[in-house]
Amino acid sequence: MNATRNAELAAAQACHRLLHTARAALTGCEPATAASLLALPIAEADEALSRAGLAGNEAWLLEKLYDMGPESRVHT
């Protein structure tokens, strides 16, 4: 695997962790608590996206994350 591929994978993993953390935090927390829980995962995802050269391409990356899920979305 080359460095670009590794950086893209790290960015996808960071965003995946952010999505799971956001889902958990927003399910049972007050907004202020959720915001504090999300600060670190957001910063990690932002940094990983920048390292991979994907900053500004979050929509594309989210599509890739959906494709990685156990239930891939059906495109009609």
C-alpha positions as CSV (number, residue, x, y, z in Angstrom):
1,M,0.0,0.0,0.0
2,N,1.4,3.4,-0.9
3,A,1.4,6.5,1.4
4,T,-1.6,8.1,-0.3
5,R,-3.7,5.0,0.1
6,N,-2.7,4.8,3.8
7,A,-3.6,8.4,4.4
8,E,-6.9,7.9,2.7
9,L,-7.6,4.8,4.8
10,A,-6.7,6.7,8.0
11,A,-9.0,9.6,7.0
12,A,-11.9,7.1,6.3
13,Q,-11.3,5.4,9.7
14,A,-11.2,8.8,11.5
15,C,-14.4,9.8,9.9
16,H,-16.0,6.5,10.7
17,R,-15.0,6.9,14.4
18,L,-16.5,10.4,14.3
19,L,-19.8,9.2,12.9
20,H,-20.1,6.5,15.6
21,T,-19.1,8.9,18.3
22,A,-21.6,11.5,17.1
23,R,-24.4,8.9,16.9
24,A,-23.7,7.8,20.5
25,A,-23.2,11.3,21.8
26,L,-26.3,12.7,20.2
27,T,-28.5,9.8,21.4
28,G,-28.4,10.4,25.1
29,C,-26.5,13.6,25.9
30,E,-27.3,17.2,26.4
31,P,-26.0,19.4,23.5
32,A,-23.2,20.9,25.5
33,T,-22.0,17.4,26.6
34,A,-22.2,16.1,23.1
35,A,-20.2,19.0,21.8
36,S,-17.4,18.3,24.3
37,L,-17.4,14.6,23.4
38,L,-17.2,15.4,19.7
39,A,-14.3,18.0,19.9
40,L,-11.5,15.4,19.7
41,P,-13.0,13.2,17.0
42,I,-13.8,16.2,14.9
43,A,-10.2,17.5,15.2
44,E,-8.8,14.0,14.4
45,A,-11.0,13.7,11.3
46,D,-10.1,17.2,10.1
47,E,-6.4,16.5,10.5
48,A,-6.6,13.1,8.8
49,L,-8.6,14.6,5.9
50,S,-6.0,17.3,5.5
51,R,-3.1,14.8,5.5
52,A,-4.9,12.7,2.8
53,G,-5.5,15.8,0.7
54,L,-9.3,15.2,1.1
55,A,-10.2,18.4,2.9
56,G,-13.1,19.9,1.0
57,N,-14.1,16.4,-0.4
58,E,-16.0,15.3,2.6
59,A,-19.2,14.4,0.6
60,W,-17.1,12.1,-1.6
61,L,-15.5,10.5,1.5
62,L,-18.9,10.0,3.2
63,E,-20.1,8.1,0.1
64,K,-17.0,5.8,0.5
65,L,-17.8,5.3,4.2
66,Y,-21.4,4.3,3.4
67,D,-20.0,1.8,0.9
68,M,-17.9,0.3,3.7
69,G,-20.9,-0.3,6.0
70,P,-22.4,-3.7,6.5
71,E,-25.5,-2.7,4.6
72,S,-24.5,-0.9,1.4
73,R,-27.0,1.6,0.1
74,V,-29.1,0.8,-2.9
75,H,-28.7,3.2,-5.7
76,T,-31.7,3.6,-7.9
